[in-house]
Structure formats: structure tokens, C-alpha cells
Amino acid sequence: MTAPRHASTGGEERTHKLWGGRFAGSASREFEALNNSLAVDARLWPFDIQGSKAWAIGLWHAGVLTLDESDRIVAGLDAVGRRLADGVTALPSDEDVHTLIDRLLHAEIGDVASKLHTGRSRNDQVATATRLWTMDACRRVDAAIRDLQRALVDRAESNVGTLMPGYTHMQRAQPVSVAHWLLAHFWPLERDRTRIAHALAGASVLPLGSGAIAGSGFPVSRILLQGTLGFAERARNSIDAVSDRDFVAALLFALALNATHVSRMAEDLIIFGTSEFGFVRFGDAFSSGSSMMPQKRNPDALELARAAAARRLGELTSMLALLKGLPSGYNKDLQEDKAILFGAVDAALLVIPAVAGTVRDLRFEGGRMSTAVDPSMMATDLADLLVERGATFREAHAVVGSLARRAEEQEVPLSGLPASA
């Protein structure tokens, strides 16, 4: 759906609200502006329509709608979906995506559209649409992470024999292969995928049928709804079902930790790409230049990926802070969850593919890396050799440490010390 354009359109110009019968006065402009969430939740429309179609079928099975009414509503929702896909004009009274769809459905099929909301609340309606969207988002993020893993494995397979220094405390420590270093970033991503799967499982719990807070007044089969919509489970408590956003927090945590892992990978590559290291060269496709210094090639994609981790941490904190003070049941504060969730997922789906492309576009400078592997990095192996010949490791550690100090004082590599040392 294109960004809603707030204007009037012919016969649909009348005010259309899902509530208001108990109010004598109209809402202020300030409140309507504050209350309007359409610019954020418009993207839920495919999932809201999916949930509404399932509800219409459930109402027919419960004997609340006739088959003809159910069919007309389902067909009308399909027509609304086509209109939304093409782009529609929103009215000021379209306070959210649910109101917009309801208005368009009335325009398509008339008053029978009013029967769709029987036994349903926007509370369980929005929870259902948000969960369906989140399930889809989890799958898309997982695919992006998997592609980044594939890029790492592809580069590792061609660099099994390329040596580089391994670092602790940012000091050269022991020799490792480039493949080993690349795969050190593969496995955190694998754990990220486990957390994404956990978030997906948390989202796959059906809230529809919970009503506003105390369930539906009509015998709509939640087993039927679960099967129709593809949820793994059904919520066991209606109060919890309409207010549960644990699945949002779980996905935000997974994204924050993934962003942290990607940031660490980016930091490694940024350092290795400096002139002082010269271990990697960045390709043109994911680099930028300087407006003043014509010689520069800047790893902007990686720097933006590193910066993005700060945003993901902030989004997780925002969501937890949003939830921590809420009493049980639905509260309008939860309207804010979608801006946080959508922003985090959108950013992840920009950052992760960009980093995957950067990895594929890298050139490893094997000669420079091998040169950086100096003999002193074999000190642990020398200590192990002494252990094999009968020394305790503490004795071997002391001997080799002493040799390393002498080599440093004489400004020669460890292998350059005379045998008498």
C-alpha cells in the first residue's frame, strides 16, 4: 500500500468510525492527530484482511452469518485488498488501518459489512494482524541472516589455507586461518537464527476470539481460526491475549543481539581495511568516497551497520519501558509497539543484506596477512613442545616468556635468538 494520502473522495467522504455512539461531542483535532496511527500501521493491511476473512468464515460456521453474507464479505475484502495494493486515498476519519479497511468494505458491499465486527474487538483484531505480520517478518529476517552466513561460508571455503594473526586484547596472539576467523562470525549468526525462531514461535499464538478482554459473545471456533490462519497455538487467556507483546520484545531482542554481532563483524573489517592493517580491500559497490579527498575509499556500509546496533538497542529498551508500567488488559500505549517493531525490522532488512554484499565484495590481501604472522606468535606452540618433552606447562610458560622478553630487548624475532639463549 502506498503512503496514505489524506484527502476526500466522492461518496466516501462521510465520517466513518468504529466507535462513538456514547459520545455527544466530537473529538478535538489535537486528539485525532495524536490518535491517528494509519501512517504507521497501514502496512498491516494484508494481514488484517487475512484475519477478517477468517473471522467472516468463523461467523458463518457459528451460525451468525449466512453463507451468502460470509461469501460477500470475503469477496468484498478481496476487492478492498486490490484497492489497497493499487493505492487509495485516506480520509481524516481513517484513524488506523482497521478503520480504513472497514470504510472501504462498506463502500464495496454495503451494510452487510457491519456484520463482520460481530463478536470481535479491535483489541484482538490488531493483535492478530500484528502477530501475522511478525511471523512473516521473522521468516524474512531469518532468510537475510542465512544469506549473510552463506556469504561467510563461501569466502571461508576459498581461504582455508590463508593465514592471518588472531587477536586478543587487539594484540597479535596466535596464527589462525582466514576461514576460521570468518566462521567465528558465522556461529553467532546461527544463534541469532535460533532466537528468531523463538520469536516466531512466540508470535504464532492465536489471539482472535478473545474480544476486547473477556472473549467473544458468539461461538466462533478458535480451532477453525487457528487452522485457517496458520497459528501454531491458541492463546489460553483472553486478558493476556490482547495485551501480550512478549513476541515483539523477543524479536526486538533477537534483532538487537544480531545487530551487535553484525557490528562486531563490521568493526573487524573496518580495522582490517585500514592502511595500517591492509588485510582487506573494500569493493566499490559498498563503499563511498570523500567530497574533499579524492583518494578516499570509505567503508560506509560497515560503519552504518555498526551504528545501526545502537538503534536496535534503543528500540528494545523502548519496548520494554513501554510494557513495564502497563496494568493488565489492553491499553492504548500498545499502539506505539508497531512503530518500534516495524522500524527495527526494516533496518535489519537493509543492514544484513548490505553486510552480506560487502563480504562477497571483499578482497583479502593474503600476502599482507601472512607477513603479519611473526614467529613470536608461535610461543604457545613452543611451550606445548616443552610440555611434550617433560616440562610442566607452568615451567614451559616461564621459559618461553623469558625468551620472548629477550627477543624483544634484542629487537629480533623469537626465532632469531641463538640456541644458547
C-alpha positions in Angstrom: 0.0 0.0 0.0 1.3 3.4 -0.9 1.6 6.1 1.9 -2.0 7.2 2.6 -2.9 10.5 1.1 -5.3 12.4 3.4 -8.0 13.9 1.3 -11.7 13.5 0.4 -13.0 11.1 -2.2 -16.5 11.4 -3.6 -19.2 9.3 -1.9 -16.8 8.0 0.7 -16.4 11.4 2.2 -18.6 10.9 5.3 -17.1 10.3 8.7 -16.5 6.6 9.4 -15.6 5.5 12.9 -15.7 2.1 14.6 -16.8 3.8 17.9 -18.5 7.0 19.1 -22.2 6.1 19.9 -21.8 7.0 23.5 -20.2 10.4 22.7 -22.3 13.6 22.4 -19.4 15.8 21.2 -16.7 15.3 18.6 -13.0 14.6 19.2 -10.7 17.6 19.0 -8.3 18.0 16.1 -5.4 17.6 18.5 -6.7 14.3 19.9 -7.5 13.0 16.4 -3.9 13.8 15.2 -2.5 12.1 18.3 -4.7 9.1 18.0 -4.2 8.5 14.3 -1.8 5.7 13.5 -2.6 5.0 9.9 0.8 6.2 8.7 2.4 3.5 10.8 0.0 0.6 10.7 -1.0 0.8 7.0 1.4 -2.0 6.2 -0.7 -4.4 8.3 -3.5 -4.3 5.7 -2.8 -7.8 4.0 -2.7 -9.4 7.5 -5.8 -7.5 8.7 -7.7 -8.6 5.7 -6.5 -12.2 6.2 -7.7 -12.2 9.8 -11.1 -10.6 8.8 -11.7 -13.2 6.1 -11.1 -16.0 8.7 -13.4 -14.3 11.1 -16.2 -14.0 8.5 -15.8 -17.7 7.8 -15.9 -18.4 11.5 -19.1 -16.4 11.9 -20.7 -18.4 9.2 -19.7 -21.7 10.9 -21.1 -20.4 14.1 -24.4 -19.6 12.5 -24.0 -15.8 13.0 -23.8 -15.1 9.2 -25.5 -16.8 6.3 -23.3 -18.4 3.7 -24.2 -15.6 1.3 -23.2 -12.9 3.8 -19.9 -14.6 4.6 -19.1 -15.0 0.9 -20.0 -11.4 0.2 -17.8 -10.2 3.0 -14.9 -12.4 1.9 -15.2 -11.2 -1.7 -15.5 -7.6 -0.6 -12.3 -8.0 1.5 -10.5 -9.3 -1.6 -11.7 -6.3 -3.5 -10.5 -4.0 -0.8 -7.2 -5.7 -0.9 -6.9 -5.0 -4.6 -7.7 -1.3 -4.0 -5.1 -1.1 -1.2 -2.5 -2.7 -3.4 -3.2 -0.1 -6.1 -3.1 2.8 -3.6 -6.0 4.6 -2.0 -6.8 8.0 -0.6 -7.2 8.0 3.2 -9.8 10.3 4.9 -9.2 12.2 8.1 -11.6 9.8 9.9 -9.4 6.8 8.9 -7.7 6.7 12.3 -6.0 3.4 11.6 -5.8 0.6 9.1 -8.7 -1.2 10.6 -11.0 1.8 10.2 -9.8 2.3 6.6 -10.5 -1.3 5.6 -13.9 -1.2 7.3 -14.8 2.0 5.4 -13.7 0.6 2.0 -15.5 -2.7 2.8 -18.8 -0.7 3.4 -18.2 1.1 0.1 -17.8 -2.3 -1.7 -20.7 -4.4 -0.2 -22.9 -2.0 1.7 -24.4 -2.6 5.2 -23.6 -6.3 5.3 -20.1 -5.1 6.1 -21.4 -4.0 9.5 -21.8 -7.7 10.5 -18.1 -8.5 10.2 -17.2 -7.0 13.5 -19.8 -9.1 15.4 -18.1 -10.7 18.4 -14.8 -9.1 17.6 -12.8 -6.1 19.1 -10.1 -4.1 17.6 -8.0 -5.4 20.5 -8.0 -9.0 19.3 -8.1 -7.8 15.7 -4.9 -5.8 15.9 -3.1 -8.4 18.0 -3.9 -11.0 15.3 -2.7 -8.8 12.4 0.5 -7.8 14.3 1.3 -11.4 15.1 0.7 -12.4 11.4 3.0 -9.6 10.3 5.6 -10.6 12.9 5.6 -14.2 11.8 6.2 -13.1 8.2 8.9 -10.7 9.4 10.7 -13.4 11.3 10.9 -15.5 8.2 12.3 -12.6 6.1 14.9 -11.7 8.7 15.9 -15.4 9.0 16.4 -15.6 5.2 18.6 -12.5 5.3 20.8 -13.8 8.1 21.1 -17.1 6.3 22.3 -15.3 3.2 24.9 -13.5 5.2 26.0 -16.9 6.6 26.2 -18.2 3.1 28.5 -15.3 2.1 30.8 -16.0 5.0 31.0 -19.7 4.2 31.7 -19.0 0.5 34.6 -16.8 1.4 35.8 -19.2 4.1 35.9 -22.1 1.6 38.3 -20.2 -0.6 40.6 -19.0 2.3 41.2 -22.2 4.3 44.9 -22.0 3.6 45.3 -18.2 4.1 46.9 -17.4 7.4 46.4 -14.3 9.5 47.1 -13.1 13.0 44.4 -13.9 15.6 44.0 -11.2 18.2 43.3 -10.9 21.9 43.2 -7.5 23.5 43.8 -6.2 20.0 47.4 -7.6 20.2 48.6 -10.4 17.9 48.1 -13.7 19.7 48.2 -16.8 17.6 48.0 -17.6 13.9 44.6 -18.6 12.5 43.2 -19.2 9.1 41.1 -16.5 7.4 38.4 -19.2 7.1 38.5 -19.8 10.9 38.1 -16.0 11.5 35.2 -15.8 9.0 33.4 -18.7 10.6 33.8 -17.1 14.1 31.2 -14.7 12.7 29.1 -17.4 11.3 28.2 -19.1 14.6 26.8 -16.0 16.4 24.5 -15.6 13.4 23.4 -19.2 13.8 22.5 -18.4 17.4 20.6 -15.3 16.1 18.6 -17.6 13.9 17.7 -19.7 17.0 16.4 -16.6 18.7 14.5 -15.5 15.6 12.8 -19.0 15.6 11.9 -18.5 19.2 10.3 -15.1 18.4 8.4 -16.7 15.6 7.1 -19.4 17.9 6.0 -16.7 20.4 4.2 -14.8 17.7 2.4 -17.9 16.4 -0.3 -17.9 19.1 -3.8 -17.1 18.0 -5.5 -14.2 20.0 -8.5 -13.8 17.7 -11.7 -14.7 19.6 -10.5 -13.0 22.7 -12.7 -10.0 22.1 -11.9 -6.8 24.0 -10.8 -8.6 27.1 -13.3 -11.3 28.1 -13.7 -13.4 25.0 -16.4 -13.3 22.2 -20.1 -13.5 22.9 -20.5 -15.8 19.9 -19.5 -19.4 19.5 -16.8 -18.9 16.8 -14.5 -21.9 16.7 -11.0 -20.8 17.6 -9.7 -24.2 16.4 -11.1 -23.3 13.0 -9.5 -19.8 13.2 -6.2 -21.3 14.2 -6.1 -23.7 11.2 -7.3 -21.1 8.8 -4.7 -18.5 9.8 -1.8 -21.0 10.4 -1.1 -20.3 14.0 0.8 -23.0 15.9 -1.2 -22.5 19.2 -4.2 -20.7 20.6 -4.0 -18.2 23.5 -5.2 -19.7 26.7 -6.3 -16.5 28.4 -8.2 -13.7 26.8 -6.9 -10.9 29.1 -3.3 -11.9 28.3 -4.0 -12.5 24.6 -5.0 -8.9 23.8 -2.1 -7.4 25.9 0.7 -9.8 25.2 3.6 -8.2 23.3 6.3 -10.6 24.5 6.7 -11.8 20.9 7.5 -8.2 19.9 10.1 -7.8 22.7 11.5 -11.3 21.8 12.0 -10.3 18.2 13.5 -6.9 19.2 15.9 -8.7 21.5 16.9 -11.1 18.7 17.4 -8.1 16.3 19.4 -6.2 18.9 21.8 -9.1 19.5 22.0 -9.8 15.8 22.9 -6.1 15.2 25.5 -6.4 17.9 27.0 -9.4 16.2 27.0 -7.7 12.8 28.5 -4.6 14.4 31.4 -6.6 15.7 32.0 -8.2 12.3 31.8 -4.7 10.8 34.3 -3.4 13.3 36.8 -6.2 12.5 36.5 -5.4 8.8 36.8 -1.7 9.3 40.0 -2.2 11.3 41.4 -4.8 8.8 40.7 -2.4 5.9 42.8 0.5 7.3 46.1 1.3 5.7 47.8 0.3 9.0 46.5 -3.2 8.7 45.8 -3.6 4.9 44.3 -7.1 5.3 41.3 -6.5 3.2 40.2 -4.1 0.4 36.6 -3.0 0.0 34.8 -3.2 -3.3 33.2 -0.2 -5.0 29.7 -1.4 -4.6 29.5 -1.0 -0.8 32.0 1.9 -0.3 31.8 5.7 -0.7 34.3 8.5 -1.4 35.1 11.8 0.2 33.7 15.1 -1.1 37.1 16.7 -0.4 39.8 14.0 -0.5 39.7 12.3 -3.9 41.8 9.3 -2.9 39.5 8.0 -0.2 37.5 4.8 -0.2 35.3 4.7 2.9 33.6 1.5 4.3 30.3 3.4 4.8 28.1 0.3 4.6 30.0 -1.3 7.5 30.0 2.0 9.5 26.3 2.3 9.1 25.9 -1.3 10.1 27.9 -0.6 13.2 25.8 2.5 14.0 22.6 0.6 13.5 23.3 -1.6 16.5 22.8 1.4 18.8 19.3 1.9 17.3 18.4 -1.7 17.8 19.4 -1.5 21.5 17.3 1.7 21.9 14.3 0.1 20.3 14.5 -2.9 22.6 14.7 -0.6 25.6 11.8 1.5 24.3 9.6 -1.6 24.0 10.5 -2.9 27.5 9.9 0.5 29.0 6.6 0.7 27.2 5.4 -2.6 28.7 6.8 -2.4 32.2 4.2 0.1 33.5 1.0 -1.2 31.9 -1.8 -2.7 34.0 -3.3 -6.0 32.8 -5.6 -5.9 29.7 -5.3 -3.8 26.6 -4.1 -0.2 26.9 -3.7 2.3 24.1 0.0 2.6 24.9 0.4 -0.6 22.9 -0.3 1.5 19.7 3.4 2.5 20.0 4.6 -1.1 19.6 4.3 -1.1 15.8 6.5 1.9 15.1 9.2 0.4 17.2 8.8 -3.1 15.7 8.5 -2.0 12.1 11.4 0.3 12.3 13.7 -2.4 13.7 12.7 -5.0 11.1 13.0 -2.5 8.2 16.5 -1.6 9.4 17.6 -5.2 9.8 16.4 -6.0 6.3 18.6 -3.1 5.0 21.7 -3.7 7.1 22.1 -7.5 6.9 22.0 -7.7 3.0 24.4 -4.8 2.8 26.9 -6.5 5.0 26.4 -9.8 3.1 27.2 -7.9 -0.1 30.2 -6.2 1.5 31.6 -9.6 2.5 31.1 -11.0 -1.0 32.8 -7.9 -2.5 35.9 -8.1 -0.2 39.4 -8.8 -1.5 41.7 -10.5 1.1 45.3 -9.5 1.0 46.8 -12.9 1.8 50.4 -11.7 1.5 50.0 -8.9 3.9 48.2 -11.2 6.4 50.9 -13.9 6.2 53.6 -11.3 6.7 51.9 -10.2 9.9 52.1 -13.7 11.3 55.5 -13.3 13.0 57.4 -16.1 14.9 56.6 -14.8 18.3 53.0 -15.9 17.7 54.3 -19.5 17.9 55.2 -19.0 21.6 52.3 -21.1 22.8 53.3 -23.9 20.4 56.9 -23.8 21.7 55.6 -24.1 25.3 53.4 -27.0 24.3 56.5 -28.7 22.8 58.4 -28.3 26.0 55.5 -29.9 27.9 55.6 -32.9 25.5 59.3 -33.2 26.4 58.6 -33.4 30.1 58.2 -29.9 31.5 55.1 -28.8 33.3 53.2 -26.1 31.5 53.9 -23.5 34.2 57.7 -24.2 33.7 57.3 -24.1 30.0 55.3 -20.9 30.1 58.0 -19.2 32.2 60.9 -20.3 29.9 59.2 -19.2 26.7 58.1 -15.9 28.4 61.7 -15.2 29.3 62.8 -16.0 25.7 60.1 -13.6 24.4 61.4 -10.8 26.7 65.0 -11.3 25.5 63.9 -11.3 21.8 62.1 -8.0 22.5 65.1 -6.5 24.2 67.4 -7.5 21.4 64.8 -6.4 18.8 64.9 -9.8 17.0 62.1 -12.2 16.3 61.8 -15.2 18.7 63.2 -17.4 16.1 66.3 -15.1 15.8 67.6 -15.9 19.3 70.7 -18.0 19.4 70.3 -21.6 20.5 72.3 -20.8 23.7 69.6 -18.4 24.8 
